[in-house]
Amino acid sequence: MDDLLPSAIPFWGTIEILKRCNSRCSYCNNWKENASQRISAADCQELFPQLTSLGVQRLIITGGEPLLHPELDMILKLAVSSKIYTSLITNGLLLSSARFDALVKAGLQGITLSLDTLDPEIYYKHRGVKLQNPLKKLQLISEYAHRFNLSASVNCVLSSLNSKGLENLINTANDLELPVMIQPCITDNQPQLQYLVPAGQELPNVKRNLQKVIEMKENGFRILSSSEFLTNIYEYWSKGCVQPITKCEYGFINLTINHLGDVLPCWRLPAIGNIHTASVVELWNSSEMQNWRLRMLAGKCPGCWLSCSFDWQSTLKSEKYCVEQWRSNLSNPQVINT
């Protein structure tokens, strides 16, 4: 049976370097935990060569809010020394020109801005903190992406509050040459969060807004979420459950580690081990991980949005090109940081 499985070579590695966050998002619990545990630079010094040996070429640093990590710059430098193309996902609240300069100097190659709306009032309702001019953050990301040849994008969490402004966000981001990924607000049926889920007369409006986004994608707008995925957002909200999964390949191409050092088959599955007690290579190649892959291929996992959150093949192709170009320029610092 194992001989019939696709090769499990992780192109992506995703590391949640800490849980702390300076946002207060209504749909997220990270900020409520205030956990002190985090992945250290010392952890990464041992971890990154193992990731390279497994085939990881693209590292995504997330949180919590990565910019709160005191050793972020050192972690980026360690990734560069292991020849891993590294980006981070940030809410951008702590991002300034000076901070951006330091990140690029440390080796940052890509950035995703978590931004749900350009409306400051809706931003506050979504994120629980104020950002008076979200557009300025988009412009800053775009400026540095062009100046330093960084990969850059926007991630938007969609809810009943910001559906109406989605088209404007996409138009504005695309004018700045920033692609947009869209994902639904996941409430896990928590009663206090149901106001974020479109219902009743709101649903037809959301359906029209999503259909418009699908048409924009078909007309060349840079939208990373697949049309199937966008359609499923409406189905999820109208039926109250994730659509059945027939096949998922997440466990074959993405190695995931949380802030405790736990290695996960995916974010919604239990840990198969910890980097502090076993090597990542052993865990990735373990029988337990292989069993989860079999279940993923058969659609026998809990069900989530990871398997179709964006167009895997086209994204993989473009990101491999970015990695190849970056690696070819590593020997010439003037090319990288000019």
Backbone torsions as a table, in degrees:
resi	resn	phi	psi	omega
1	MET	NA	-44.6	-178.7
2	ASP	-59.3	-31.7	-179.4
3	ASP	-65.9	-20.6	-178.3
4	LEU	-89.3	-8.8	-178.5
5	LEU	-77.1	148.6	172.4
6	PRO	-61.3	156.5	177.9
7	SER	-64.9	133.7	180.0
8	ALA	-97.6	81.7	177.9
9	ILE	-117.2	108.6	-173.8
10	PRO	-75.4	111.4	174.1
11	PHE	-73.0	-42.1	179.8
12	TRP	-97.7	145.1	164.5
13	GLY	-123.7	135.8	178.7
14	THR	-122.2	123.4	-178.4
15	ILE	-125.3	122.8	172.7
16	GLU	-86.9	98.8	-170.2
17	ILE	-77.7	-17.5	174.4
18	LEU	-163.0	166.2	-179.1
19	LYS	-100.8	-23.2	-176.5
20	ARG	-60.3	147.2	179.3
21	CYS	-150.5	146.3	178.4
22	ASN	-98.6	3.2	167.8
23	SER	-92.4	165.9	178.0
24	ARG	-130.0	52.0	-173.2
25	CYS	-59.4	133.2	-177.9
26	SER	-64.6	-26.7	-174.4
27	TYR	-100.1	9.4	-176.6
28	CYS	-133.2	143.7	-178.5
29	ASN	-104.6	-1.6	-176.4
30	ASN	-54.4	-47.0	-174.5
31	TRP	-67.4	-21.3	-178.9
32	LYS	-76.8	-24.0	-174.9
33	GLU	-78.3	-33.2	178.9
34	ASN	49.7	40.3	-176.4
35	ALA	-70.5	138.9	-180.0
36	SER	-87.9	-20.3	-178.6
37	GLN	-67.2	144.0	177.6
38	ARG	-157.3	161.9	173.0
39	ILE	-78.6	125.6	-176.3
40	SER	-94.1	167.0	174.2
41	ALA	-62.0	-35.8	177.6
42	ALA	-63.5	-39.5	175.0
43	ASP	-59.3	-44.9	-176.6
44	CYS	-68.2	-33.6	178.4
45	GLN	-60.3	-35.3	177.3
46	GLU	-84.9	-32.2	-173.6
47	LEU	-77.5	-43.6	-170.5
48	PHE	-61.4	-41.5	175.3
49	PRO	-59.8	-33.6	177.0
50	GLN	-67.2	-40.4	177.5
51	LEU	-61.0	-42.6	179.0
52	THR	-61.6	-41.6	-179.3
53	SER	-64.4	-28.5	178.5
54	LEU	-80.2	-19.3	179.6
55	GLY	114.4	2.7	179.6
56	VAL	-64.0	127.4	178.5
57	GLN	-116.0	-22.1	-173.4
58	ARG	-128.7	118.7	-178.4
59	LEU	-109.1	130.6	176.4
60	ILE	-110.9	118.8	178.8
61	ILE	-98.9	125.5	-177.5
62	THR	-136.1	-174.2	-179.8
63	GLY	-151.4	-146.3	25.3
64	GLY	35.9	-162.4	177.7
65	GLU	-110.3	109.2	-176.1
66	PRO	-57.7	-30.8	-177.7
67	LEU	-68.5	-10.2	174.5
68	LEU	-83.4	-10.8	-177.1
69	HIS	-76.2	124.6	-176.2
70	PRO	-67.8	-17.1	-177.2
71	GLU	-113.4	20.1	-175.9
72	LEU	-57.0	-45.8	-178.0
73	ASP	-61.2	-40.6	178.1
74	MET	-65.9	-39.2	177.9
75	ILE	-61.8	-40.2	177.4
76	LEU	-63.8	-42.0	179.7
77	LYS	-64.0	-38.5	178.3
78	LEU	-65.5	-37.2	178.0
79	ALA	-64.5	-41.8	177.9
80	VAL	-61.7	-41.8	-178.9
81	SER	-65.2	-23.9	176.2
82	SER	-94.4	6.8	178.9
83	LYS	58.9	41.9	175.7
84	ILE	-108.5	121.7	178.1
85	TYR	-69.8	120.9	-167.8
86	THR	-124.3	135.5	175.4
87	SER	-131.6	166.2	177.1
88	LEU	-133.0	155.3	175.9
89	ILE	-107.3	123.6	-173.7
90	THR	-139.3	151.7	172.4
91	ASN	-79.5	-12.5	173.9
92	GLY	80.7	-1.4	-176.3
93	LEU	-61.4	-34.3	-179.0
94	LEU	-96.7	5.9	-174.7
95	LEU	-87.0	118.2	175.6
96	SER	-127.1	174.0	177.5
97	SER	-60.8	-42.2	-179.7
98	ALA	-64.6	-41.9	179.8
99	ARG	-67.4	-38.4	179.1
100	PHE	-63.1	-42.6	178.7
101	ASP	-57.3	-43.7	-179.0
102	ALA	-66.3	-39.4	179.7
103	LEU	-64.8	-43.0	179.2
104	VAL	-65.5	-41.5	177.9
105	LYS	-60.6	-35.2	-179.6
106	ALA	-75.0	-17.9	176.1
107	GLY	123.4	8.4	178.8
108	LEU	-59.0	133.8	179.8
109	GLN	-117.9	-10.1	-179.8
110	GLY	-158.9	157.3	-178.5
111	ILE	-150.7	138.7	173.7
112	THR	-119.2	125.0	178.8
113	LEU	-94.2	122.2	174.7
114	SER	-80.7	108.4	-176.0
115	LEU	-147.1	120.1	-173.3
116	ASP	-97.3	-17.7	-173.6
117	THR	-164.2	158.7	172.9
118	LEU	-98.0	-1.3	-178.7
119	ASP	-91.3	113.8	-177.8
120	PRO	-56.9	-35.0	-179.0
121	GLU	-67.9	-44.8	178.2
122	ILE	-68.8	-36.3	176.6
123	TYR	-55.2	-46.3	-179.3
124	TYR	-63.4	-40.6	179.4
125	LYS	-65.0	-35.6	-180.0
126	HIS	-77.7	-48.2	-166.8
127	ARG	-101.0	-13.3	176.5
128	GLY	73.8	3.0	175.3
129	VAL	-134.8	163.0	-176.2
130	LYS	-95.8	141.0	170.6
131	LEU	-139.6	102.0	-169.3
132	GLN	-66.0	-30.8	-177.2
133	ASN	-138.4	81.0	179.7
134	PRO	-57.6	-30.8	-179.2
135	LEU	-59.5	-36.5	-179.5
136	LYS	-62.2	-34.6	177.8
137	LYS	-66.8	-41.5	176.3
138	LEU	-60.3	-44.2	-178.3
139	GLN	-65.4	-37.7	178.1
140	LEU	-64.5	-45.1	178.1
141	ILE	-59.1	-47.0	-178.4
142	SER	-62.8	-42.8	-179.3
143	GLU	-59.0	-48.2	-177.8
144	TYR	-73.0	-31.5	176.6
145	ALA	-61.4	-42.3	-179.9
146	HIS	-73.6	-40.3	-175.2
147	ARG	-69.1	-36.9	-174.3
148	PHE	-114.9	12.0	177.6
149	ASN	56.8	45.2	178.1
150	LEU	-88.7	148.9	167.5
151	SER	-77.9	137.3	-175.7
152	ALA	-147.3	145.9	-179.4
153	SER	-156.4	174.7	178.3
154	VAL	-122.9	137.4	174.0
155	ASN	-114.0	123.3	-176.8
156	CYS	-115.7	125.3	173.1
157	VAL	-92.4	120.6	-173.4
158	LEU	-94.8	136.6	177.3
159	SER	-144.6	-173.6	177.4
160	SER	-68.0	-19.7	-175.3
161	LEU	-81.5	-32.7	-171.9
162	ASN	-116.3	5.8	-177.7
163	SER	-58.3	-39.2	-176.2
164	LYS	-65.0	-30.8	-177.1
165	GLY	-94.5	7.3	-176.0
166	LEU	-63.0	-43.7	-178.8
167	GLU	-61.1	-40.9	179.4
168	ASN	-64.4	-41.0	178.6
169	LEU	-62.0	-44.6	-179.5
170	ILE	-64.4	-45.0	179.2
171	ASN	-59.2	-46.9	-178.1
172	THR	-64.6	-46.0	179.4
173	ALA	-62.2	-43.6	-179.6
174	ASN	-67.1	-32.5	174.4
175	ASP	-61.6	-28.9	177.9
176	LEU	-94.6	10.3	179.0
177	GLU	62.3	39.3	177.1
178	LEU	-114.8	116.5	176.2
179	PRO	-70.4	157.7	-175.5
180	VAL	-124.1	133.2	170.5
181	MET	-107.4	138.3	-177.8
182	ILE	-119.8	134.2	175.1
183	GLN	-137.6	151.1	-178.0
184	PRO	-79.2	153.6	171.5
185	CYS	-69.3	119.8	-179.5
186	ILE	-98.6	115.2	-176.6
187	THR	-103.3	-10.8	-176.8
188	ASP	50.4	35.9	175.7
189	ASN	61.0	25.4	176.0
190	GLN	-73.0	122.6	-174.1
191	PRO	-56.1	-38.0	-176.1
192	GLN	-70.9	-10.8	-178.7
193	LEU	-108.8	4.0	-175.1
194	GLN	-66.2	-19.1	177.1
195	TYR	-66.3	-17.0	178.4
196	LEU	-84.2	-12.5	-176.7
197	VAL	-98.4	120.9	178.4
198	PRO	-60.0	138.8	179.9
199	ALA	-149.1	163.6	176.2
200	GLY	57.5	-125.5	-176.6
201	GLN	-71.4	-15.4	177.9
202	GLU	-71.3	-31.3	-173.2
203	LEU	-59.0	-46.2	178.4
204	PRO	-59.6	-35.4	178.4
205	ASN	-66.7	-41.5	177.6
206	VAL	-63.9	-40.5	179.4
207	LYS	-60.7	-43.2	178.8
208	ARG	-64.9	-41.4	179.6
209	ASN	-62.7	-41.2	179.3
210	LEU	-69.7	-37.0	177.2
211	GLN	-63.8	-38.0	176.6
212	LYS	-62.5	-39.9	178.7
213	VAL	-64.6	-40.7	177.4
214	ILE	-61.5	-42.6	177.4
215	GLU	-63.1	-39.8	177.7
216	MET	-62.0	-42.2	178.4
217	LYS	-61.5	-44.7	-180.0
218	GLU	-65.1	-25.1	179.5
219	ASN	-92.4	10.1	171.5
220	GLY	104.5	-1.4	176.0
221	PHE	-66.4	145.4	-175.9
222	ARG	-84.3	90.5	179.5
223	ILE	-120.9	117.2	-172.2
224	LEU	-77.8	-27.8	178.6
225	SER	-69.4	137.8	-178.6
226	SER	-73.1	158.1	178.8
227	SER	-61.8	-38.0	177.9
228	GLU	-61.6	-43.1	179.4
229	PHE	-62.8	-44.6	-179.5
230	LEU	-62.8	-38.1	176.4
231	THR	-64.5	-38.8	-178.4
232	ASN	-69.0	-21.6	176.2
233	ILE	-61.5	-46.1	178.2
234	TYR	-63.7	-42.1	179.8
235	GLU	-62.2	-38.9	179.5
236	TYR	-61.8	-47.7	-177.6
237	TRP	-71.7	-34.7	-177.8
238	SER	-75.8	-31.0	-177.6
239	LYS	-103.3	-13.0	176.0
240	GLY	77.6	17.1	179.0
241	CYS	-154.6	156.9	176.3
242	VAL	-69.5	138.7	179.2
243	GLN	-66.4	146.2	-178.9
244	PRO	-56.1	137.7	179.4
245	ILE	-97.1	131.3	178.1
246	THR	-96.7	-23.7	-177.9
247	LYS	-164.0	136.9	175.9
248	CYS	-136.2	138.0	-179.2
249	GLU	-116.5	13.6	-176.7
250	TYR	-56.2	-42.7	-176.6
251	GLY	-71.1	-4.8	178.4
252	PHE	-96.6	-25.7	-170.2
253	ILE	-123.4	-6.3	-178.1
254	ASN	-133.5	122.7	176.9
255	LEU	-99.3	122.4	-170.3
256	THR	-116.4	130.8	-179.7
257	ILE	-131.9	131.5	179.6
258	ASN	-94.6	-177.5	-172.4
259	HIS	-67.2	-17.0	177.1
260	LEU	-86.6	-10.2	-174.3
261	GLY	92.9	5.7	176.7
262	ASP	-70.3	136.5	174.5
263	VAL	-95.6	126.2	-173.1
264	LEU	-117.3	140.1	172.6
265	PRO	-61.1	-36.9	168.2
266	CYS	-162.9	175.5	-172.9
267	TRP	-63.5	-23.8	-175.0
268	ARG	-99.8	6.8	-177.9
269	LEU	-115.3	156.7	-178.1
270	PRO	-69.5	154.7	-179.3
271	ALA	-64.3	146.1	175.4
272	ILE	-102.4	-2.3	179.8
273	GLY	162.1	-175.9	-175.0
274	ASN	-136.4	141.7	-176.5
275	ILE	-66.2	-16.4	-179.6
276	HIS	-85.2	-10.6	-178.9
277	THR	-124.5	-9.4	179.3
278	ALA	-153.2	156.6	178.3
279	SER	-76.5	149.2	178.0
280	VAL	-62.1	-35.5	179.6
281	VAL	-60.5	-45.8	179.0
282	GLU	-62.1	-43.6	-176.9
283	LEU	-68.2	-41.7	-179.9
284	TRP	-63.1	-36.1	-177.6
285	ASN	-95.9	9.4	-176.0
286	SER	-72.6	158.9	177.9
287	SER	-65.0	-32.7	179.1
288	GLU	-65.2	-41.8	177.2
289	MET	-66.0	-40.3	178.6
290	GLN	-63.5	-37.6	177.3
291	ASN	-63.9	-39.2	177.3
292	TRP	-66.1	-36.1	177.3
293	ARG	-61.7	-42.6	177.4
294	LEU	-59.7	-41.6	179.3
295	ARG	-67.1	-37.9	178.1
296	MET	-62.8	-44.4	-179.7
297	LEU	-63.0	-29.1	-179.3
298	ALA	-92.1	1.1	-178.4
299	GLY	69.8	25.6	-176.7
300	LYS	-105.5	41.9	173.4
301	CYS	-115.3	173.0	-171.6
302	PRO	-58.5	-26.1	-178.9
303	GLY	98.4	128.1	-178.5
304	CYS	-160.1	-163.4	-177.1
305	TRP	-109.0	3.3	-173.4
306	LEU	-70.8	-34.4	-172.3
307	SER	-69.0	-21.9	-177.2
308	CYS	-135.2	27.5	-175.6
309	SER	-73.7	-20.6	171.9
310	PHE	-156.1	174.2	-176.7
311	ASP	-78.0	98.4	-173.2
312	TRP	-54.1	-51.0	-170.2
313	GLN	-67.1	-45.8	-178.9
314	SER	-67.6	-38.0	178.6
315	THR	-67.3	-42.2	179.1
316	LEU	-60.7	-42.3	-179.0
317	LYS	-63.6	-46.5	-177.9
318	SER	-68.9	-37.5	-178.7
319	GLU	-72.2	-34.4	175.0
320	LYS	-61.9	-38.6	177.9
321	TYR	-63.4	-44.6	178.7
322	CYS	-59.4	-43.4	-179.3
323	VAL	-63.6	-45.0	-179.3
324	GLU	-61.5	-43.8	179.5
325	GLN	-63.8	-42.6	-179.4
326	TRP	-64.6	-45.2	-179.1
327	ARG	-64.2	-34.3	179.7
328	SER	-68.8	-21.5	-179.2
329	ASN	-99.0	-1.4	-176.1
330	LEU	-58.8	-31.5	-177.6
331	SER	-78.2	-5.2	-178.2
332	ASN	-126.6	87.5	-177.1
333	PRO	-55.8	-29.0	-178.7
334	GLN	-66.5	-30.4	178.6
335	VAL	-73.0	-37.1	-175.4
336	ILE	-73.9	-43.5	-169.0
337	ASN	-116.7	46.0	174.9
338	THR	-123.1	NA	NA
